[in-house]
Amino acid sequence: MSLQSKVILACAVFLLSETLTGMTSFGVLARASHRFEDHQSVDSGLMEAEPEVLPSFATPGKTYRVTTKDTVVLPCEVNNVGHFLLAWKRGIAILTAGSVKVSPDERFRLVDGYNLEIRDVQTQDAGDYVCQVATLQPLELTHTVEILVPPRIHQVPSGSQMEVKKGSSVTLECRAAGNPVPTITWTRKNNLLPSGEKSYEGAQLTLQHTSRHDAGAYQCTASNGVGQPATKEIQLNVQFPPEIDVEKSWVHTGEGNEAQLVCLVFAEPPAEVVWFKDTLRLASTERRIAEVRGSRNTLIIRKVQASDFGNYSCLADNIIGKTRQYLELSGRPNPAKFRSHTISRSRDSYNISWEVESFTPIEEFKLYFRKVPQGPNSQTSNGGGLFHYQHNNRRSQRRHDEDGQILAGYPGHHRGDWNDVILPAIPSGQYAQKMSYMIRGLEPAVQYEAMVQAKNRFGWNEMSEPFIFATKGNGQYAEPDVRDMGVKAYNGDASIFSSPVTLQTLTAALMLARWL
């Protein structure tokens, strides 16, 4: 065995012994190395010493980021290493000394010279690794190993389900581990967050003044670019008293038809729903059926009779509270819808037309029209004011004369600045019953508004929405000025009156018809 081999072996023995006793290992390396230098110096005798070139590292220190189960190689290339010994250490632990592997861990080995290979990397392998040259003043090269760990969520509310009462605040919390530190993002499954945003970044998501619209599955996603993101789901249940939306508060039908009254009921816990007609609780019969499909509660009435018309309500009740919503089943006509163009072809007349849907034949119409008021304090009608008609628990509010009859008016009759006229309906046998009316004596380039009511044997319907039309002109509108107007009525294209008539003649004829 050569002298150099003996020195190396001695170094390894010293390293092992001093590691076990806690002494500084690389002081031993340095001393052993210099003993070898002294021995060479003695053997050389009187030979003249040449200037010594000190070793230097050819590779810089670096941080290596690896995932578990991977293999990493830490380079240690030294220029002018000469007879100096190299060693790898981690903390106070010696991994290799020269070509001898000191560490008992089989995952460590030297490759391609003095590069340190670590196989099957584990999380505990993270840290600093030092390649040291055993000079009198040791040279050191440090590599840092970071273990990249995929995200893992380790803290969510117990059971991944939370319950709160309406109006209270709640904080959803999600914690995750991993390297790098994961970023946590909140989303709501199949919905936006209550804030209207698609996502929110942060470990905590706080919801203020919760409502039923805040309930749902909230997803916490942790990601750090390593592996696949981790996701946990938290189901938030908001307890609240029943809330009811009615599909239609006023439902039109006819005798012999089928009618459906619909209440959309939302409640947590789920509510029990019962139906009433006025104050009478309804039980299911062969002709009257209560049906439930999710939040949709439907009262089905088959072969409707006149006695079925009236006021209904649905009452929903749970342990938090109860709610009632009202509906009306009516045989009165639907509100009229205007079908004519908004601009007249004439400068002084306008053919206005409308359509009313009714299962029961229309008996007569009432048409109201006037010039659109001009000025800062004027406004078009909105169905209120003079023609106030509303459902208050579906009870109508209308003006009556001394005999209790509805004030209908006659052609040319003025009610305020309005003109109203009664038009007898012509039976058509159609569900959608149409009517036209020619208004004459209008002013050019003026805007007018109109509204219509219709009556069948069950009564007058709700006033239509205002309809705005204008006569042909130069685009300039005159100041409001109500004038006496000649009229001519049509049903479709068929004329009710064969020729224009005076107001006096038409009034007398209608009064005579009522008298007879």
QUICORFEN-V611973 format. One line per field, one symbol per residue. ss: DSSP state (H for helix, E for strand, - for the rest). phi: phi as a letter, one per 20 degrees, with the letter a starting at -180 (. if undefined). burial: b if it has 9 or more other C-alpha atoms within 8 Angstrom, else e. A space follows every 50 residues. Layout:
# QUICORFEN-V611973
ss=???
phi=???
burial=???
This chain:
# QUICORFEN-V611973
ss=--HHHHHHHHHHHHHHHHHHH---HHHHHHHHHHHHHHHHHHH------- -----EE-----EEEEE----EEE---EE------EEEEE--EEEEE--E E------EEEE---EEEE----HHH-EEEEEEE-----EEEEEEEEEEEE EEEEE--HHHEEEEE----EEEE-EEEEE---EEEEEE--E--------E E--EEEE----HHH-EEEEEEEE------EEEEEEEEEEEEEEEEE---E EE------EEEEEEEEEE---EEEEEE--EE------EEEEEE--EEEEE E----HHH-EEEEEEEE----EEEEEEEEE------EE----E-----EE EEEEEEE------EEEEEEEE-------------HHH------------E -----E------EEE--EEEEEEE-------EEEEEEEEE------EEEE EEEEEE--EE------EEEE----------------EEEEE--EE----- --HHHHHHHHHHHHH-
phi=.fffffffffffffffffffenffffffgfffffffffffffffmefffe geeffbeecefbdddcegmedcddfbdcelflefedbdbcmeeeebcmee eefffffeaecloceeddelgdffefqeddeceeegdgeccdddddeedg fbecbcggmlbcccegnedbdecbdbdqcfgfedcdcdflaefgfnefbb dqfccddelfcffefqeeddddbbndmefeccddedddebfgccdefbfc debcfnedccdcdeddabfgdedcdcdldefedfcfeccecccmeedcdd delgdgfffqecbdddbcfercbccdbcdcefffgfcfdefedfedecbb eecbbcebfdgfeaccddbaffgdofdebffcndmgdgbbddlmdeccec efeneffencgnfdcmeedcbecfedgcmdfeddbcbeedmeeflceccb bcccccfepeefgfffcdcbefaenddefgbfcfcfcbdccmeeefdfbg cfffffffffffffff
burial=eeeeebbbebbbebbbebbeeeebbbebbbbbbbebeeeeeeeeeeeeee eeeebbbeeeeeebebbbebbbeeebbbeebeebbbbbbbeeebbbbeee bbbeeeebbbeeebbbbbbbbbeeebebbbbbbbbeebbebbbbbbbbbb bbbeebbeebbbebbbebbbeebbbbbbbeebbbbbbbbeebbeeeebbb ebbebebeebbbebbbbbbbbbbbebeebbbbbbbbbbbbbbebebeeeb bbbbbebbbbbbbbbbbbeebebbbbbeeeeeeeeebbbbeeeeebbbbb bbbbeeeebbbbbbbbbbebbbbbbbbbbbbbbbbbbbeeeeebeebbbb bbbbbbbbbbbbbbbbbbbbbbebeeeeeeeebeeeebbbeeebeeeeeb eeeeeeeeebbbbeeeebbbbbbebeeeeebebbbbbbbbbbebbbbbbb bbbbbbbeebbbbbbbebbbbbbeeeeeeeeeeebbbbbbbeeeeeeeee bebeebbeebeeeeee
